[in-house]
């Protein structure tokens, strides 16, 4: 009896929970019926919400009680469900009836709704911050949030925030409107940051939530493909049955090559069902606008046929029984209005099946989650299940290194042939372009040169001469393939976030990726092993899915765009993420996927090599990282692993097969232009593109410089005869790029200067800033200033490749030190003479004379053949003074007894050095 009395006396909810329920109920009413609650009461609710926010931040028992309340999470979900459409109607012109107040401009609409948006966003940010804090309790709170579908509302809110913040001001010039728009955009950024922090807390230490979020973010979304997508049993047998809106990750199969008839089985109706559930929405691409007009036509016919408006039809779509009625209406409309699709179906029936009827279709293992409950229509998110066994032997730390792993498929001889082909092809292309220009039919198109920058860095020359519109039209197809419109979500929900946030704002985003793929991060129990290593599974999914690769590409470019130093937290997180990619044997895939057809080295690839340099320096040359102050605790270099050897071999193959031939061809063309055998306007790259090539080549050389600090790697590079590639590069530089004179030192560098040591941090990769430098600064006031564009007036054909020759000499010095084999390789490839020529002053390569002398010392030490070659190159006579300058001055040049050049009076009395 006493127990029952105590139970009856215990309050059903705590004061904090009761207060939060009242706040959520009032906020829901505010978004359901605008104007129902007056401004004074709204202010009281906002103030009360901040009190709850403070309590959840300071008191763990409040977080615990609120986080385990199903009513609280349902209230959060209901508020966001109603609030997001209200936000969008105040922020997107295409979701608001046109009026004269904003003139069809989303930016002007935001400025028009400035006061209400400021309060609405602040209110939602407080609630999302409270929800974020509640997840800091236990796994139960994470699962309860998922059961109520709150994570799906957060993803929808992220979508809205990104679409607002990723677009510039599109209204007419109006200082007040633009200022208001910018303030609202900054508030949206703050809300976006809170949502990212929620997602990070949502998945920490929770394998089920991590995998579900991975499939939500990076998986394919299918509707009605039940014949092709076939879910099976749960991935984790202990996960049990799905509760509420939280799905269970299941393994399954997909048919790889279904008969062609299966592809036409109601796909039009299923696609329209999904699209109408989100209608109206802004068309993502120019091509989609026509489809949206067709969809609007179909919507009108559906409203007439079903006797209901669009909102009622969308509600019907949430009932599986009423979906049949909608599907029947769509079928009738399609049959009457979309004859083209009907004809396509008829033609498909006449075609033979893609497979013989007696041959079973091929199947592939997949991971799936069912999102039909939260979507309101049949919806499955899936991704191919990676076969970790195929990578297990490669990624294992104790994997045996095979003989073929250390072999080099591309020999120095084949590389020389490739270089000559690159030169011939480039000159032939110039001849063709000059002929076309002479005929007056067509100007030289840099886009065909195969080496211009990608869509992120359009021609600066085109901007200057006003030809940008034509270039944009020509590149429209390529642009749609990757870029799309800013914030259109074609490339993935999170992909545009690095374009709108600064370094101090974006940290939660790489933390989400870090928690999902980095071993021993966010896990209790250390590294996982075996085929069910969930971290490895998610790493593979991230790189196999296009949206995952797009996000990782932008995260890498972010480092270069903001010129982040190695000690920046963001850089350290990206090192851990890419180290996980390396450990899983996927670094070569990442480098390849981040390339652009028009780039020799894309910005993302240059950052990959920079991060690889950082990883390998810490792993194989720890002395250069720890420094002399930690001499007593310096750890020994790690033994070479198979995955690292294969990665370095791939990087070196790229260096020999692509980087060196194409870079040397450009340098060769610079020499041809200086010699008058080609015109400066024939040069295929602009200055910005040259900066990017330069940065990429420099990163490669720094990577190899770090490898030479380890004897095992040094021996492998010598075996692969890297000397050929280095000597070839320095010979081209020596032959085509004139040395800088002393007078040029006062003019300042024309390309990013580098420090004299190869292990120092290089300058930023020359990439375009994510938004215009003239834009107002974002919320992150502490971010470094953006890198300025290179001056447009400089001639790219006169690019100096500053400090590159010196770095090559440094790498050669490290290789040739106490290595007779390298001494012979340098002589065999004609490098002795070139290094000798580097002992002359060169303003473009400060202190190269001293470095070259040191390299010569190592080159000649104990090698009679090299010594003899240098002796043969010593001065024997003085070239005749053709201009007569010395003679008119009363002097003559002679070789003295020591073999050095001397100047003395012509009468022979005395000697002047």
PyMOL commands that set and color helices and strands:
alter all, ss='L'
color gray80, all
select helices_A, chain A and resi 2-9+15-32+39-58+60-67+70-91+93-95+106-112+114-134+139-147+150-165+175-203+207-218+237-239+260-263+267-277+286-306+310-316+320-337+339-350+372-375+388-395+404-406+412-439+446-448+460-465+468-474+476-482+497-499+507-517+534-544+546-561+569-583+587-593+603-620+622-626+628-633+642-674+680-682+687-707+711-719+722-736+742-747+796-798+804-816+820-828+831-837+848-860+864-872+885-888
alter helices_A, ss='H'
color red, helices_A
select strands_A, chain A and resi 220-222+229-234+250-255+363-370+380-384+891-895+901-905
alter strands_A, ss='S'
color yellow, strands_A
deselect
rebuild
show_as cartoon
